[in-house]
Amino acid sequence: MFRVLLPLLALSGLLLVACGDDDGPSPSPSETATGVASAETSATGSAPNQQPTPDRPVPTPTPASDRAIALTVVAGEKNYNPSVAEFRALPETEINAGGPKKGVLLSELAAKVGGKADALVVIQGYRNDMKTLAIIRKRLSEIASNTVFTIDEQGHVNVSSSTLPEIEWLKAVSSIAFQQ
């Protein structure tokens, strides 16, 4: 059996080598020697002598209905999953975070699930460019009274804070977890 498999493996290896890479034109000998073509392609994401294309605009997230879950808040076994309509009905507080921001205080959401002051808060959402999933990880006592969650006209929850730098604020927040 091995006498049959060994020649077949050798033959298939030769066929793979003979087929080569048919993804595009072969580089010139000078490009192959210096690796210029491959370095330019990998660095800019485009072929040499072409202008890189600008980033495509980020699609707008799908609007959420009033019955959709706005976000999930968790502390241990307790969950709070307000709908968009319920979230809009929560009491709001105004803070000064690069200007006045009015929204639901983090401490209000912590109270809904019994989040303790010494708990570690993990907030998951997207950076302002809406391309990078990110988290905020802080002690509740540090950000509870100066961090608000706003809901936009599309039904997406966003974070603003007078303590956190604006670059750390998140959009389209999906979850808040209190680790006791």
LINVEN-V168085 format. One record per helix or strand of 2 or more residues. SS is the DSSP state (a for helix, b for strand). FROM is the first residue (numbers start at 1). TO is the last residue. Records with the same first field share a line. If there is no record, write none. Layout:
# LINVEN-V168085
SS=FROM-TO  FROM-TO
This chain:
# LINVEN-V168085
a=2-19  29-34  36-44  84-89  106-113  140-143  166-168
b=72-75  78-80  93-96  100-105  120-126  133-139  147-151  157-161  171-179
